[in-house]
Amino acid sequence: MATNTHIPVRSARRCIVRSALSKLCLVTAAATATSSALALFGTLQAGPQLAKASGTSGTHAVSGQSFGYPIKPFNREHLIRANLGDPRMQFAGPPTMSTLLHGRGTFSFHQGVDIASTPGTAVYPVADGTVTVVSREWIRVSSGGGRAFEYWHIHPLVRTGQNVTARQTVLGRINAPSNHVHLTEYEDGRVVNPLVRGRLTPYHDSSRPTVRAISLRRAGSGPALFPNFVRGSVEIVADAEDMPTHSSRVDWYGPTTPALVTWQVRTMSGRVVVPRRVAFDSRTTLPQDSAFWSVYARGTYQNQTVFGRHYSYRERGNYLFKVAPNFDTRQLRDGVYNLTVSATDARGNSGSQTISFTVHNRAGWR
């Protein structure tokens, strides 16, 4: 298949089921042209939006909650090709910079992890439970104690109310051309991260997230400012990403998002003037989708982004985080400072970048 494929429109309406009680309807033809992309990456939502912005304390490890993979072999690690919190995006406009920076569409946080496999692969429950929801391409299993799991992009083979057994009951088989099963884990109604220690096992992550660039710009997708002369209120944006730990059996090219993005400001002598602050944290749960553009900055796009009829086949994503949406430089004395942004994955691997910038709020050089 060639890159930048155009997908024919077959319908003017597509509804993505979010839960038994909630539906997200994509009504425009531009959105419906993305059925192939949705199959590859998953629906924009997996389950109800009950998650609240996460805290930052604790080790984020869990005990007594571990489970294996939903596909065979259960005790062998499979490639995780998408993380909790990755952007899920469908732009309504054409593939232009104007659409990327200002266009409308449907934007949400990825509500689980994508486990790479092949179409037709049997999917099993990771924990015993009862099937509570069955739709055309996903099911939910409640496992008691406030725990539940959803399995997406499968052809269901079970019915509502059926009791299922981990590693024994076939819930369904992976649909083509998804090439993955999406797994969402809930605790007490909120989405949680399956990749923290003590949940999905075995899993390891040997790659270090990268902060590729840091920029200061005026709020609202303005151009980057010259860091040698910064004044007033600015928006700090960081380009940060992680790469899945590769499996020798599966090829995947696109980046994922780090689980934690933090920042701080120091003087040139090393004195901290803005202590470490958290910009994004998916180690415990996720914000509401309404906060999407408070977390991500314009210019963000996911792997193989869809712009109307245009499907960017095998094009990597780009993740820009609003590290500080409204940073008032007037809280600092005029002078030179170091800004450090760090990105950390769910297993503690970390990378960072530091840039210098000059605050000049005194009169002159307007």
C-alpha distance (Angstrom), angle and dihedral (degrees) to the residues before:
residue distance angle dihedral
M1 . . .
A2 3.82 . .
T3 3.77 121.3 .
N4 3.79 123.1 -98.8
T5 3.79 93.1 29.1
H6 3.78 121.0 -170.4
I7 3.81 113.9 -134.4
P8 3.81 119.3 -149.3
V9 3.78 117.8 -121.2
R10 3.80 112.4 -118.1
S11 3.77 100.7 171.7
A12 3.79 140.4 16.9
R13 3.77 93.9 -137.7
R14 3.79 135.8 48.6
C15 3.78 126.9 169.9
I16 3.77 122.0 -158.6
V17 3.78 112.6 -155.0
R18 3.81 110.9 -132.4
S19 3.79 97.5 179.1
A20 3.79 140.0 -32.4
L21 3.79 89.0 -77.6
S22 3.80 102.8 34.5
K23 3.81 136.3 55.4
L24 3.74 132.4 -175.3
C25 3.79 109.7 -150.8
L26 3.76 120.9 -158.6
V27 3.77 102.3 -158.5
T28 3.78 104.6 174.7
A29 3.78 125.2 87.9
A30 3.78 89.1 -126.3
A31 3.76 90.9 60.5
T32 3.78 93.6 44.8
A33 3.77 90.9 54.2
T34 3.79 88.0 72.7
S35 3.79 100.2 72.1
S36 3.80 92.7 116.9
A37 3.80 91.7 49.1
L38 3.79 91.0 48.8
A39 3.76 89.4 52.9
L40 3.78 90.6 52.7
F41 3.79 97.8 44.4
G42 3.75 105.2 19.9
T43 3.74 135.8 -116.2
L44 3.74 119.2 -45.9
Q45 3.77 89.8 -110.6
A46 3.76 135.5 32.2
G47 3.74 108.6 -165.5
P48 3.80 137.5 -25.0
Q49 3.77 121.6 -33.4
L50 3.79 100.8 -115.2
A51 3.78 96.7 131.5
K52 3.79 121.9 114.8
A53 3.77 128.9 -158.6
S54 3.77 108.4 -73.1
G55 3.76 128.4 -117.2
T56 3.77 124.6 -125.9
S57 3.78 105.3 -136.4
G58 3.79 128.7 100.4
T59 3.77 133.3 34.2
H60 3.81 95.1 -79.9
A61 3.79 90.6 -133.9
V62 3.80 120.5 133.7
S63 3.79 128.8 -151.1
G64 3.79 127.5 -155.7
Q65 3.82 93.4 13.4
S66 3.80 102.4 89.7
F67 3.81 122.9 134.2
G68 3.79 138.7 171.7
Y69 3.79 130.6 -118.4
P70 3.82 121.3 -67.4
I71 3.82 90.8 -127.6
K72 3.79 132.4 57.8
P73 2.94 131.5 -58.3
F74 3.80 87.0 42.7
N75 3.80 94.9 -169.6
R76 3.80 96.5 47.2
E77 3.77 121.8 88.5
H78 3.80 116.5 -110.1
L79 3.78 126.9 -163.7
I80 3.82 114.9 -86.6
R81 3.77 102.0 -152.5
A82 3.83 99.5 175.6
N83 3.79 130.6 34.3
L84 3.77 136.5 -147.1
G85 3.79 108.2 -84.1
D86 3.80 98.3 24.6
P87 3.82 111.2 144.9
R88 3.78 116.8 -98.3
M89 3.78 109.2 -161.4
Q90 3.79 141.2 172.5
F91 3.79 115.3 179.5
A92 3.79 116.3 -154.2
G93 3.81 94.0 -151.9
P94 3.80 136.1 67.5
P95 3.83 123.2 -74.8
T96 3.81 97.3 -85.9
M97 3.79 135.8 124.3
S98 3.79 88.2 -112.9
T99 3.82 90.8 59.1
L100 3.78 91.6 44.2
L101 3.79 93.6 52.1
H102 3.80 101.0 34.4
G103 3.80 110.8 6.9
R104 3.77 127.0 121.1
G105 3.76 125.8 -123.8
T106 3.79 142.2 117.2
F107 3.79 116.9 -53.4
S108 3.79 130.2 178.7
F109 3.80 145.5 144.7
H110 3.80 118.6 -94.7
Q111 3.78 104.7 -107.0
G112 3.80 99.9 -150.7
V113 3.79 144.2 -9.7
D114 3.80 130.4 -64.7
I115 3.81 116.1 -133.0
A116 3.80 112.6 -158.2
S117 3.80 119.3 -127.0
T118 3.80 141.0 128.4
P119 3.81 131.2 -83.7
G120 3.78 113.1 -86.1
T121 3.81 94.5 28.6
A122 3.80 112.1 143.8
V123 3.81 115.6 -114.0
Y124 3.82 120.3 -150.1
P125 3.81 132.2 -170.9
V126 3.78 114.9 -95.7
A127 3.82 89.7 -147.4
D128 3.80 135.5 22.7
G129 3.78 115.2 -96.7
T130 3.77 150.2 113.6
V131 3.79 125.9 -70.0
T132 3.80 107.2 -118.1
V133 3.82 102.4 168.8
V134 3.81 131.5 30.3
S135 3.80 120.6 -179.7
R136 3.78 133.1 163.9
E137 3.80 94.0 -81.6
W138 3.79 109.4 9.8
I139 3.77 143.0 40.7
R140 3.79 137.3 -163.3
V141 3.78 125.3 -140.3
S142 3.82 120.3 -164.8
S143 3.79 112.4 -150.9
G144 3.80 101.6 -175.4
G145 3.77 130.4 -108.5
G146 3.80 91.2 69.0
R147 3.82 93.2 -60.2
A148 3.79 124.2 129.4
F149 3.79 137.2 162.2
E150 3.79 133.0 -155.4
Y151 3.80 125.5 -155.5
W152 3.81 116.6 -160.9
H153 3.82 136.8 -168.1
I154 3.77 94.6 32.1
H155 3.78 135.8 120.1
P156 3.83 101.1 -119.4
L157 3.78 119.6 -125.8
V158 3.81 98.4 177.6
R159 3.79 135.0 71.8
T160 3.78 134.4 -130.2
G161 3.80 112.2 -85.4
Q162 3.80 94.3 24.6
N163 3.79 117.7 135.5
V164 3.80 111.8 -129.8
T165 3.79 133.2 -164.9
A166 3.79 126.1 -140.8
R167 3.82 113.6 -106.6
Q168 3.82 92.0 2.1
T169 3.81 111.7 63.0
V170 3.80 115.8 71.1
L171 3.80 105.0 -137.1
G172 3.78 93.4 -174.0
R173 3.77 144.3 -61.5
I174 3.80 129.3 -85.6
N175 3.76 114.0 -97.1
A176 3.80 124.8 -128.3
P177 2.98 130.8 -83.3
S178 3.80 93.2 15.6
N179 3.79 96.3 87.2
H180 3.79 90.0 -167.8
V181 3.78 144.6 60.6
H182 3.78 116.9 -128.2
L183 3.82 114.0 -139.7
T184 3.81 122.6 -162.0
E185 3.79 121.0 -175.0
Y186 3.81 123.7 -159.9
E187 3.78 131.8 -166.3
D188 3.81 116.3 -171.7
G189 3.78 91.2 -19.3
R190 3.78 98.5 -50.4
V191 3.78 128.6 105.7
V192 3.81 113.5 -110.9
N193 3.80 132.9 -169.4
P194 3.84 113.2 -99.1
L195 3.82 91.5 -164.1
V196 3.80 99.2 67.0
R197 3.79 115.4 102.0
G198 3.78 114.6 -78.4
R199 3.82 98.3 32.6
L200 3.82 122.9 68.1
T201 3.81 107.1 30.2
P202 2.99 134.1 -137.1
Y203 3.79 97.4 26.7
H204 3.77 131.6 136.1
D205 3.76 133.9 173.0
S206 3.78 118.8 -157.1
S207 3.82 98.0 167.4
R208 3.80 121.4 97.5
P209 3.80 120.1 -136.7
T210 3.79 116.0 -116.9
V211 3.78 130.7 -140.3
R212 3.77 97.7 -151.1
A213 3.80 98.8 -178.1
I214 3.79 143.8 -7.9
S215 3.78 123.8 -152.6
L216 3.79 138.5 176.4
R217 3.77 117.8 -144.4
R218 3.75 142.3 157.4
A219 3.80 113.6 -83.8
G220 3.78 117.1 -87.9
S221 3.80 105.2 42.2
G222 3.77 95.8 -55.7
P223 3.80 121.8 160.7
A224 3.78 120.3 -78.6
L225 3.79 115.1 -86.1
F226 3.78 124.9 -127.2
P227 3.83 101.5 -102.0
N228 3.81 91.5 -146.7
F229 3.81 90.1 70.4
V230 3.80 118.3 32.0
R231 3.79 127.2 159.2
G232 3.79 141.1 162.5
S233 3.78 123.2 5.1
V234 3.80 117.0 -12.7
E235 3.79 138.9 174.1
I236 3.81 117.1 -124.3
V237 3.80 112.6 -147.9
A238 3.79 127.2 -174.1
D239 3.79 127.7 -165.1
A240 3.82 102.5 -145.4
E241 3.77 133.6 164.0
D242 3.78 146.1 157.0
M243 3.78 131.3 -148.5
P244 3.82 124.3 -134.4
T245 3.77 115.5 -109.6
H246 3.80 100.1 -102.8
S247 3.77 125.2 -120.1
S248 3.78 117.9 -147.6
R249 3.80 89.2 -132.5
V250 3.82 100.3 50.8
D251 3.79 129.9 53.5
W252 3.79 117.7 -147.6
Y253 3.77 125.1 163.2
G254 3.79 108.2 -178.8
P255 3.81 129.3 93.3
T256 3.79 127.3 -121.5
T257 3.77 130.6 -148.1
P258 3.79 124.9 -94.8
A259 3.80 116.7 -112.9
L260 3.80 94.9 -129.1
V261 3.81 132.8 31.2
T262 3.82 119.4 -175.2
W263 3.80 137.2 168.9
Q264 3.78 142.7 -168.7
V265 3.81 139.8 176.0
R266 3.82 127.1 -134.2
T267 3.76 135.3 178.8
M268 3.78 118.2 -112.0
S269 3.81 87.8 -98.3
G270 3.82 90.4 57.1
R271 3.80 100.2 -103.9
V272 3.82 111.8 145.3
V273 3.81 111.5 -122.6
V274 3.82 97.6 165.2
P275 3.83 110.4 33.9
R276 3.79 122.0 -139.2
R277 3.79 110.7 -64.9
V278 3.79 131.3 -174.2
A279 3.79 118.8 -121.8
F280 3.82 98.0 173.1
D281 3.80 133.6 4.8
S282 3.81 124.5 176.7
R283 3.81 96.4 161.9
T284 3.79 91.7 104.5
T285 3.81 108.5 17.2
L286 3.81 142.9 -39.0
P287 3.79 138.8 -95.6
Q288 3.77 121.3 -111.9
D289 3.80 116.2 -81.9
S290 3.80 88.0 -112.3
A291 3.82 86.4 72.3
F292 3.82 93.0 56.7
W293 3.80 96.1 109.7
S294 3.79 90.6 41.9
V295 3.81 89.4 61.0
Y296 3.80 100.8 34.0
A297 3.79 124.7 46.7
R298 3.77 124.8 -137.0
G299 3.76 109.8 -88.1
T300 3.80 90.3 55.1
Y301 3.79 117.5 126.2
Q302 3.78 133.6 165.3
N303 3.80 129.6 -121.9
Q304 3.82 109.6 -71.6
T305 3.80 92.7 6.6
V306 3.79 119.9 -157.1
F307 3.81 120.5 -133.3
G308 3.79 108.1 -177.1
R309 3.82 104.6 -67.2
H310 3.78 92.6 -9.4
Y311 3.81 115.9 99.7
S312 3.80 113.4 -170.3
Y313 3.78 98.0 -144.5
R314 3.83 113.9 -155.7
E315 3.81 92.7 -7.5
R316 3.81 112.0 140.0
G317 3.78 122.7 -123.5
N318 3.80 130.3 -115.5
Y319 3.81 121.7 -142.6
L320 3.80 119.4 -159.1
F321 3.80 116.4 -177.9
K322 3.78 124.5 -157.4
V323 3.77 94.5 -129.9
A324 3.80 90.9 177.6
P325 3.82 115.4 1.9
N326 3.81 93.9 -169.2
F327 3.80 113.2 20.3
D328 3.80 112.3 171.1
T329 3.80 107.9 -149.3
R330 3.82 89.2 -166.4
Q331 3.80 88.2 81.0
L332 3.81 86.0 71.0
R333 3.77 129.4 65.9
D334 3.77 115.4 -112.2
G335 3.77 108.5 -86.8
V336 3.80 145.4 84.5
Y337 3.82 121.8 -51.6
N338 3.78 139.7 178.0
L339 3.80 118.4 -126.9
T340 3.82 115.6 -161.4
V341 3.80 124.0 -168.3
S342 3.80 119.6 -170.9
A343 3.81 129.6 -166.4
T344 3.81 122.4 -161.0
D345 3.81 132.2 -177.2
A346 3.81 127.9 -138.4
R347 3.81 90.9 -90.8
G348 3.79 97.1 50.7
N349 3.82 102.3 -99.6
S350 3.78 108.1 143.5
G351 3.78 143.1 -171.8
S352 3.79 131.9 179.6
Q353 3.77 145.3 -177.3
T354 3.81 131.8 -154.7
I355 3.80 128.6 -155.3
S356 3.77 130.7 -178.8
F357 3.78 123.3 -129.5
T358 3.80 134.4 179.4
V359 3.80 121.8 -133.5
H360 3.80 112.8 -148.3
N361 3.81 110.9 171.1
R362 3.79 97.9 146.0
A363 3.78 117.9 104.8
G364 3.76 120.3 -77.4
W365 3.80 139.8 54.9
R366 3.74 93.6 61.8
